Amino acid sequence: MPLTIASDEVDQLAEKLASRTGVSKAEAVRVALVNELARQDESLADFLDRIKPIQDALAAYPKSGLKADKAFYDSLYED
C-alpha cells in the first residue's frame, strides 16, 4: 500500500535529504526509516562491543599517580 504524507514539514525534510544525497524523496524516506529502525534495534551490548577498543586503548595509558580531588582542582586556579 502506498504511503501518502500530508505534511509540508515532512515533505520539506524529505526534499532536503533527497537533494543532499542525490536520490528521490521516496528513497530518502526509505533510507531514513531503515536507518532509524537499525538505530533502535542496536542493543546496549552492541554499543559496549563497539566502544571496547576505545576503553582498552585508554586503559593502556600509564597511570600518572595524580589524584583528581578537590585539592588538585583548586591548585589549577590558584594565583
N, C-alpha and C positions, 0 to 999 in steps of 0.2 A: 504494500500500500504506500503510495507516495506521501511525502511529508510536506505540508504547507506551513510556512512560517509567516504569520501575520503580525510581525513586529518589525517596525522600522529600525530599532536598535540592533536586533539580531541580524537583520539584513545588512546593515552597515558594517557590523563586526565581521560577518562572513565575507563581504566585499573587500574589506581591508586585509583580512588574512589571505584571501584568494589572490589579491594583487601582490602581496609580499612574497607569496610562494609560487606564483605563476601557474596556478591551477584554477579550475572552475569553482564557483561558490559551492556547488554540491560536493565536490571533492574536498574543499577546505573544511566544510562541516563534517564530512565523514572522517577525515583525519583528526579533527579536533575531538570528536566523540570517541574514536579509537584510543587516542592518547589519554583522554580523561578516564576512560574505563581501565586502561592499563595502570594509570597512576593510582586509582582507587584499589586495584587488585594487589598492588605491591604491599607485602606484609612487613611487619617490623623485622622479622628475621632476614628478609631480603635486604632491607636497609642496613642492618648490622653487618651482613656479609659484605656489602659494598664499602662500608667505612672501616672494616677491619684492617686493610692495608695502611690506611692513614693512622689508625691507632698504633699499629705495630711500628711504623716509622717514627712516630713521636716518642714511643717508649724506648726506642733505640738511642735517643739522645742521652748523654750522661747527665746525671743529677748535678745541680750546681751547689747543693748544700745550703742554699739560702732559704730562709723561711719567709713566706709571704704573709706576715702577720701585720698587725696594726703598726708596730714599731717600724717595720720595713716601709710601709706606705707613707708613714709620717716622715721618714728620713728623705723621701723623694721630694718633699715640699718644704723642707727646712731652708731658711735663707742664711 
